[in-house]
Amino acid sequence: MPRLRPYLTEAQEDDLRQIAQAICAPGKGILAADESTATMGKRLQQIGVENNEENRRLYRQLLFSADHKLAQNISGVILFEETLHQKSDDGKTLPTLLAERHIIPGIKVDKGVVPLAGTDNETTTQVSMILHHVALSIENLDAASLNGAVS
């Protein structure tokens, strides 16, 4: 198989292949749990719950701590950036809860669309300014538990 030299090491390529295969497993899908604070607020308002960080954390904890059978149908979850640092009541990060269920946590990296300079009303996704920050956030996750998600 061709290598992506000099960008990735062989080990990194192997890791990416393994993750891609796990995400694309037959009969499984990706759960989009990347609601923004505003969108989450609308959902919470419908059930009479205040939109604050603790209530968003509790909502996500309930979702991600569901029965381990969740992994029979979900291979990955797209997270909102706030979720990376949130912890369950027992002190585990929410991405760790997913990884323990062999579900691959991912992160939404776009901040919406912005006008594309020099075009006729075209737009582009705004990501470049936050990618470094996201990479640092991901580095701080519990690497051992994330490795457990892909097994």
C-alpha positions as CSV (number, residue, x, y, z in Angstrom):
1,M,0.0,0.0,0.0
2,P,1.4,3.5,-0.8
3,R,2.7,5.6,2.0
4,L,1.9,9.2,2.7
5,R,5.5,10.2,3.2
6,P,6.9,12.3,4.7
7,Y,3.7,13.3,6.5
8,L,2.9,10.3,8.6
9,T,5.0,7.5,10.1
10,E,4.1,3.9,9.3
11,A,2.7,3.5,12.8
12,Q,0.5,6.6,12.3
13,E,-0.8,5.3,9.0
14,D,-1.6,1.9,10.7
15,D,-3.5,3.7,13.5
16,L,-5.5,5.7,10.9
17,R,-6.4,2.6,9.0
18,Q,-7.5,0.8,12.1
19,I,-9.6,3.8,13.2
20,A,-11.2,4.1,9.7
21,Q,-12.0,0.4,9.6
22,A,-13.6,0.6,13.1
23,I,-15.7,3.6,12.2
24,C,-16.9,2.0,9.0
25,A,-17.8,-1.3,10.5
26,P,-20.8,-3.0,8.9
27,G,-24.1,-2.2,10.7
28,K,-22.7,0.7,12.7
29,G,-23.0,4.4,12.3
30,I,-21.7,7.7,13.7
31,L,-23.7,9.6,16.3
32,A,-23.6,13.4,15.9
33,A,-23.6,14.8,19.4
34,D,-21.9,18.0,18.5
35,E,-24.7,20.4,19.3
36,S,-23.5,23.9,19.9
37,T,-24.3,25.6,23.2
38,A,-27.2,27.5,21.5
39,T,-28.7,24.3,19.9
40,M,-28.4,22.4,23.2
41,G,-30.2,25.3,24.9
42,K,-33.1,24.9,22.5
43,R,-33.3,21.2,23.3
44,L,-33.1,21.8,27.1
45,Q,-35.7,24.6,26.9
46,Q,-38.2,22.2,25.4
47,I,-38.1,20.1,28.6
48,G,-37.9,23.0,31.0
49,V,-34.2,22.7,31.9
50,E,-31.8,25.6,32.2
51,N,-29.1,25.8,29.6
52,N,-25.9,25.8,31.7
53,E,-22.6,23.9,31.5
54,E,-23.6,21.4,34.3
55,N,-26.9,20.5,32.6
56,R,-25.2,20.0,29.3
57,R,-22.7,17.8,31.0
58,L,-25.4,15.8,32.7
59,Y,-27.2,15.3,29.4
60,R,-24.1,14.1,27.6
61,Q,-23.2,11.9,30.6
62,L,-26.6,10.2,30.4
63,L,-26.2,9.7,26.7
64,F,-22.6,8.4,26.8
65,S,-23.0,6.2,29.9
66,A,-25.9,4.2,28.3
67,D,-25.6,0.5,28.3
68,H,-22.5,-0.9,26.7
69,K,-24.8,-2.4,24.0
70,L,-24.7,1.1,22.5
71,A,-21.5,0.0,20.8
72,Q,-23.4,-2.7,18.8
73,N,-24.7,0.1,16.6
74,I,-22.5,3.1,17.1
75,S,-18.9,3.1,16.0
76,G,-18.1,6.8,16.7
77,V,-19.5,10.0,18.2
78,I,-18.8,13.5,17.0
79,L,-18.4,15.7,20.0
80,F,-18.7,19.5,20.6
81,E,-15.4,21.0,21.9
82,E,-16.9,21.7,25.3
83,T,-17.4,17.9,25.8
84,L,-13.7,17.1,25.6
85,H,-13.1,18.5,29.1
86,Q,-16.3,17.4,30.8
87,K,-16.2,14.6,33.3
88,S,-18.7,12.1,34.5
89,D,-19.8,11.9,38.1
90,D,-17.0,9.3,38.7
91,G,-14.3,11.6,37.3
92,K,-13.8,10.1,33.9
93,T,-13.8,12.3,30.9
94,L,-16.8,11.9,28.7
95,P,-14.6,10.8,25.8
96,T,-13.2,8.1,28.1
97,L,-16.8,6.8,28.7
98,L,-17.2,6.4,25.0
99,A,-13.8,4.7,24.6
100,E,-14.6,2.2,27.4
101,R,-17.6,1.2,25.2
102,H,-15.3,0.8,22.2
103,I,-16.8,3.9,20.6
104,I,-14.4,6.3,18.9
105,P,-14.7,9.9,20.1
106,G,-14.2,12.6,17.5
107,I,-14.5,16.3,17.5
108,K,-16.4,18.9,15.5
109,V,-13.7,21.2,14.1
110,D,-15.7,23.8,12.2
111,K,-17.1,27.0,13.5
112,G,-19.6,27.5,10.7
113,V,-19.2,29.2,7.3
114,V,-17.7,32.5,6.5
115,P,-17.5,34.5,3.3
116,L,-14.7,33.4,0.9
117,A,-12.7,36.4,-0.1
118,G,-12.4,37.1,-3.8
119,T,-15.5,35.1,-4.8
120,D,-19.1,35.9,-5.8
121,N,-20.9,35.2,-2.5
122,E,-19.2,31.8,-1.9
123,T,-18.5,30.6,1.6
124,T,-15.9,28.3,3.3
125,T,-15.8,26.5,6.5
126,Q,-13.9,28.3,9.3
127,V,-11.5,25.8,10.8
128,S,-7.9,26.9,10.4
129,M,-7.8,29.2,13.4
130,I,-8.9,26.5,15.8
131,L,-7.2,23.4,14.6
132,H,-4.1,24.0,16.7
133,H,-6.2,24.5,19.8
134,V,-8.2,21.4,19.0
135,A,-5.0,19.4,18.5
136,L,-3.8,20.5,21.9
137,S,-7.1,19.5,23.5
138,I,-7.0,16.1,22.0
139,E,-3.4,15.6,23.2
140,N,-4.7,16.2,26.7
141,L,-7.2,13.3,26.5
142,D,-6.4,10.1,28.2
143,A,-4.5,8.4,25.4
144,A,-4.7,4.9,27.0
145,S,-8.4,5.0,27.1
146,L,-8.7,6.3,23.6
147,N,-6.6,3.4,22.4
148,G,-9.1,1.1,24.0
149,A,-11.8,2.4,21.7
150,V,-10.1,0.8,18.7
151,S,-9.6,-2.8,19.6
